Each structure stands twice: as C-alpha cells, then as structure tokens.
Amino acid sequence: MPATQKTNPITEQIETAAERVAELNDKAVENGKKAGAAYLDSYEKAVVQLADGYEKAAQATRIDWVSTVAATQADFAREVTKAYTSAARELVAR
C-alpha cells in the first residue's frame, strides 16, 4: 500500500481478528494432537496390561494348552494394538 494512502480502520480490525482466529485455530489443532497422542498412549497401555493379565491368568491354570492359547491371543492383541496405535499416531502427527 502506498505511504500516502491511509488504511481503513475496519479493514485493520478485520485483519487483526483474522490473525487472532488463525492463532486460536493453530492452538486448537496443537491441543487436539496432544490429546489424541495421550489417548493413544492410554489405550495402548490399557490393552497391553489387559493382555498381560489374561496371559498370567491362563498360566495360573497350569494347563499347557490353555497357557499356549492365551499367550498366542495376548501376543496377537499386543501386535494389533501396536500396529493400530502406530498408524493412528502417524495420522495425529500430520
């Protein structure tokens, strides 16, 4: 804008408001990413603890085939959860 031309106060207010909205939007996006990451961490931890408990309970039966099946299921649950949360973290990080 040329130095001799005055800016419109309404235009300045609109630009200031737009900048504030953009800043708030950026903060909201960042907070959403943090919340998503915290949820994924909690979810993964809960599933792993559940799988561990399931496996330990099966081992307490002292029946080999029950322990083997439970260990396999627990490992599967851990691996699926790991893959799911890893993929979800990549989406959240974008």
Secondary structure, 3 states (H helix, E strand, C coil): CCCCCCCCHHHHHHHHHHHHHHHHHHHHHHHHHHHHHHHHHHHHHHHHHHHHHHHHHHHHCCCHHHHHHHHHHHHHHHHHHHHHHHHHHHHHHC
